[in-house]
């Protein structure tokens, strides 16, 4: 039974989400604030996914997400009443994989949970290793290496890189990346893709700037500059 950590200072939300997780066959772990969420995360190595509120006493959801990303790439969903573009971009910059605005349908939230877990499992079931220049993506281990050094990516960043690496030279529109990686039911906009690509480029340094190209008015492609 997969363990899902739910951190929210509203008891009603915790109980509602917990009940639906149990119905779907998951084991919910509940935290009343960010500090308790971090403590549970540290004590429970097999957590499969996290659902975090943003505004919580003590450590907020953004900071919880940042700290978790220091050591783990498990899927993270931000569940918040805050709905501005700034809030969503801040969450994605912190390393979140999805953003759901309250109030939301619990059934839709469960679909998002299942989709993230499915995408993560699908990635680890692949056995293909893709390499271009000094970068290698190993799908079987769900790892990315650059110049022999491991690169820590979120699930969304990893998925974007994997998609671009699979077809070098092909231009993927922002809409295609949004639909393929976030899913058709994602209620954000294409600027979410821009934010993730920008962060991916930064993490990959000179390699990212050299290979991940913006095609203005179209989207993104991976450009091969020399033989892999």
N, C-alpha and C positions, 0 to 999 in steps of 0.2 A: 504494500500500500504506500503510495507516494505521499511524502509529507509536504504540506504547504504552510508556510508561515504567513500569518495575517497580522499586521500591526496597524491598529486604529484606536484612537482614544474614545471613540463612541461605542458603547457597549452594544447598542442595537445593531450597528453595522457589523461588528465582530460576530455577533450571534447569527445574523442573517447569512453572512458569507460562510460562516462555519457550517451552518445547517445544509447549505447547498453543496459545499465541498464533500460533506459526509454522504449526501445523496448520490454524488458522482463517484464515490469510492475512494476519496482521498482522506488523508489523516490531517486535520487542521491543527496547527500550533498557534496559539493566540498570545499576542503581546499588546499591552495597553499603551505603550509609548516606544519611542525609538531606542532608548537605552535597554529596555527589556528585549526588544527585537534583536539587538546586537548580542545580548547575552545568550539568547536562545540559539542564534545562528552559530556562535562560538562553541556551544555545547552539543550541537546537532549537525554532524558533518554530512548527513544524507538528506538534507532539505532539497527538494526538487525545484521549488519555485517560491517567490516571495510576492505578497501583495501588500503594498505600503501606502498608508495615508501620508500626506505631506505635512500638514500642520498638527504636530503632536507635542505634548509637553517634553521638555528636555531636548534631546536630539531629534531634529525633524527628519522627515522622510528623505529629503534630498541628501542629507549628510549620511543617513543610514546606507543609502544606495552607494554613495561614494566609498564608504568604508568597506562594504561588501565587495565592491569591484576591485579593491586592492588585492584580494585573495581568491575571488570566485567569479565565474561567468554564468552562474545560474540565472534563469530568466527572472526578470523583475517587472511587475506591473505596478504602476502608480495609480492609486484610486483616490481621487480628491474632488472636493467641491470647487476647487480653484480651476478656472477654465480659460484663463488668458493664454495667449500665444507664448508670453514670457514664461509662465509656469510650465507649460509643456516643453519648451525648448530647454529650460533649466533641468527638467527631469531627464530628458534625453542626453543632455551634456553630462549629467551625473552618472549615466550608464544604464538608465531604464530601457527596457525593451518595448513597453507598451504603456499607454496612458488612457485611463478611463475616467470620465467625469461623472461625479455623483449629481443627481440620482441616476442610477443605471439599472437595467434589467439584470437580476442575478443570473438568469439563464444565458444572457449574452456574455456576462463576465466569465461564466463557466466555459463557454465556447472559446473565449480568448485564452483561458488557462490551458485548455486541451490543445489549442493550436500551437501555443508556445512550447509545450512539452513534446508535441508531435514533431515539430521542426527540429528541436534539439536532439530528439532520438533519431530522427532521420539522418541528421548530419553525422552522428556517431556511427551509423550503420554503413556509411560509405567506406570504401577501401581505396579510393583513388587518391593519388598524391599528385598535386599540380605544382609546377615550379617554373618560374620565370626569373631570369637573371639570378639575383642572390636571395630571392624569396621563395619559400616553400610552404604550401598549405597541405597538411596531412588530415584528410577527412576522417580516417579511421581513429585518429587520436584527438581530433578536433583541436589541432594546434597549428599555429602559424610561426614560422621561423624566418628571420631576416639576418643575413650575415652570421648565421650560426647562433643567434640570440632569439629566445622565445619572445613573442609579442603578445601582450594581453589585449584581447578584443572582446567587446560585448557580442551577444548572439547576433544582433542586427548588423553590427560592423563586419563580423565574420561572414554573415550571409551575403552581404553586398560584395565583399572581396571574392568570395567563392563564385558568385554569379559572374562577375567581371572576368575572373581568371578562366572560367570554363569556355568562354568564347572571346578570346583576345581580338580586338579590332571592331567588335560589334558595338553599336551605340544602343544603350538601354535608356529609354525615356524615364523621367522621374515617375510618371504614372505607372509604367511597367514595374519598376522597382518597388513602388508603394504597394501595388496589388500583389506582387509575387512574394514579398517579404513580410509586409505588415498584414496583408489580407484585404479582401474586398470590403469588409465591414469596418475597417479602420476609419475613424471620424476626424482624423487630422488632415493636413494638407501636404502638398509636395515639398514645402520648405522643410518638413521633417527629414526628407531624404537629403537635402542639401546639408543640413546640420550633421547628419551621420557621416556623410562622405567627407565633409571638412575635418571631422574628428579622426576619421580613418586615415586621411592623408597625413595629418599631424603625427599620429602614432607611427606611421611608416616612414616619416622623415623624408630624406631626399628621394628614396625609392617611390614613395607615394606621389610626390610632386612631379617626378619624371614620368611615371606610368599611368596614373589615374587622371585622365583628361576630361575637362568640361567641354562639351560641345554646345556652344551657346544656342539657345532656342530649341535644343533637342534633348540632351541628357548627358550621360557619362559613358566613357569607354575605357578599356585598358589597352594602352599602347605599348607594343613591344619594340624596344629600341635596338636590341641585339639578340642573337641566338641564346635561348635558355641553356 
